[in-house]
Amino acid sequence: MNDANKLLLNIIEDRFRRFQKSYSIVTTDFLDMTQGSLAEPFVRSHQQEGAFMFGGYEDAERRMVVFSPDYLTLSDGSSVSNLAELSQYFDENPEDSPISILDVTIKQKGVTLKHSDYLGSLLSLGIKREKTGDIMVRSDGAQIFVASEIADYLAENYFKAGRVPLEARVKPLSELVRAEANIEVLRVSIPSPRLDNAISAAFNISRKSAVEAINRGIVFVDNVENKKPDYTLKGGEKLVLRGKGKAIYKGINGTSKKGKLYAEFDRYI
């Protein structure tokens, strides 16, 4: 394990000790998918003690480790015991949420911005990447997940991306607007439901390139880094190839007369 990974685990353990002492909500910064994979075993082993991975919405790629005390309750009086309920708690109690939405609107007609435009302009304000989560781009702006501690600062100071004027407002997680995803349905033949075969088929790369990507640690299955080319998929897994996008492996659906397997994918485009 390299020094950066050791440092991350030490930070998580330190936050957990702080949580045990204060018995209040304690979090890390946003973790990328590789860091999240490293954190997952610790979170799983401490889930009964209130440890969760949370990025502001279901399927978030950048997530915090959140330690939540067992006295948190929902509006119906029930206790928070799983991730869905924790998300509901933050919807109902936005003042406690460690994550807020920075809702950004482009103030110039006929202009669109990309993910990299928003990220670059945010970082130019001196914001560290780990203080920002996923960026959900729409035609007239974006919703950006940010650490609540810096949300008001950004709302006051984030008014342009390059030369493009912007307006930014802080919104609670309950006001997330989920854009309808553009999905391409793929049905392709694969030798077997191994991870390398699925990555090759879903992202239209050679099997050799798929194996190389898996070995480099840039392939994730259900948000967890997977370095096993021969890992067998069961169906329903979310596959991410960093730099190429994501797809849902829906499973094997049919066999040709020559014995080839046909796999189905929902590829996000």
ChimeraX attribute file (.defattr): number of C-alpha atoms within 10 A of each C-alpha:
attribute: neighborCount
match mode: 1-to-1
recipient: residues
	/A:1	5
	/A:2	6
	/A:3	8
	/A:4	10
	/A:5	14
	/A:6	12
	/A:7	11
	/A:8	16
	/A:9	16
	/A:10	12
	/A:11	14
	/A:12	21
	/A:13	13
	/A:14	13
	/A:15	18
	/A:16	23
	/A:17	13
	/A:18	16
	/A:19	19
	/A:20	16
	/A:21	9
	/A:22	11
	/A:23	15
	/A:24	15
	/A:25	17
	/A:26	19
	/A:27	21
	/A:28	21
	/A:29	22
	/A:30	26
	/A:31	25
	/A:32	18
	/A:33	21
	/A:34	19
	/A:35	19
	/A:36	21
	/A:37	18
	/A:38	18
	/A:39	20
	/A:40	17
	/A:41	11
	/A:42	16
	/A:43	20
	/A:44	14
	/A:45	10
	/A:46	14
	/A:47	17
	/A:48	12
	/A:49	16
	/A:50	21
	/A:51	23
	/A:52	23
	/A:53	23
	/A:54	25
	/A:55	24
	/A:56	27
	/A:57	16
	/A:58	10
	/A:59	12
	/A:60	17
	/A:61	23
	/A:62	24
	/A:63	28
	/A:64	27
	/A:65	24
	/A:66	25
	/A:67	27
	/A:68	22
	/A:69	20
	/A:70	14
	/A:71	11
	/A:72	16
	/A:73	17
	/A:74	17
	/A:75	10
	/A:76	6
	/A:77	8
	/A:78	11
	/A:79	16
	/A:80	20
	/A:81	17
	/A:82	14
	/A:83	17
	/A:84	12
	/A:85	16
	/A:86	22
	/A:87	20
	/A:88	18
	/A:89	19
	/A:90	20
	/A:91	18
	/A:92	17
	/A:93	15
	/A:94	17
	/A:95	12
	/A:96	12
	/A:97	20
	/A:98	21
	/A:99	29
	/A:100	29
	/A:101	27
	/A:102	29
	/A:103	21
	/A:104	23
	/A:105	18
	/A:106	21
	/A:107	15
	/A:108	12
	/A:109	8
	/A:110	8
	/A:111	11
	/A:112	14
	/A:113	16
	/A:114	14
	/A:115	14
	/A:116	10
	/A:117	13
	/A:118	21
	/A:119	17
	/A:120	14
	/A:121	16
	/A:122	20
	/A:123	13
	/A:124	13
	/A:125	11
	/A:126	8
	/A:127	15
	/A:128	11
	/A:129	16
	/A:130	16
	/A:131	20
	/A:132	28
	/A:133	25
	/A:134	21
	/A:135	21
	/A:136	17
	/A:137	17
	/A:138	17
	/A:139	12
	/A:140	15
	/A:141	21
	/A:142	22
	/A:143	24
	/A:144	25
	/A:145	30
	/A:146	26
	/A:147	21
	/A:148	21
	/A:149	13
	/A:150	15
	/A:151	22
	/A:152	15
	/A:153	11
	/A:154	18
	/A:155	16
	/A:156	12
	/A:157	12
	/A:158	21
	/A:159	20
	/A:160	17
	/A:161	17
	/A:162	12
	/A:163	8
	/A:164	15
	/A:165	13
	/A:166	16
	/A:167	17
	/A:168	24
	/A:169	16
	/A:170	22
	/A:171	18
	/A:172	21
	/A:173	22
	/A:174	17
	/A:175	13
	/A:176	18
	/A:177	12
	/A:178	10
	/A:179	9
	/A:180	6
	/A:181	9
	/A:182	10
	/A:183	13
	/A:184	12
	/A:185	14
	/A:186	17
	/A:187	19
	/A:188	16
	/A:189	20
	/A:190	18
	/A:191	12
	/A:192	17
	/A:193	21
	/A:194	16
	/A:195	26
	/A:196	26
	/A:197	23
	/A:198	28
	/A:199	27
	/A:200	17
	/A:201	21
	/A:202	26
	/A:203	17
	/A:204	12
	/A:205	12
	/A:206	14
	/A:207	17
	/A:208	12
	/A:209	14
	/A:210	24
	/A:211	20
	/A:212	16
	/A:213	18
	/A:214	21
	/A:215	14
	/A:216	12
	/A:217	16
	/A:218	18
	/A:219	30
	/A:220	22
	/A:221	20
	/A:222	16
	/A:223	22
	/A:224	21
	/A:225	21
	/A:226	20
	/A:227	20
	/A:228	15
	/A:229	20
	/A:230	13
	/A:231	13
	/A:232	14
	/A:233	17
	/A:234	12
	/A:235	15
	/A:236	13
	/A:237	17
	/A:238	19
	/A:239	26
	/A:240	24
	/A:241	19
	/A:242	13
	/A:243	8
	/A:244	12
	/A:245	13
	/A:246	21
	/A:247	26
	/A:248	21
	/A:249	25
	/A:250	18
	/A:251	19
	/A:252	20
	/A:253	12
	/A:254	14
	/A:255	12
	/A:256	9
	/A:257	7
	/A:258	6
	/A:259	10
	/A:260	14
	/A:261	19
	/A:262	19
	/A:263	24
	/A:264	22
	/A:265	25
	/A:266	18
	/A:267	20
	/A:268	14
	/A:269	11
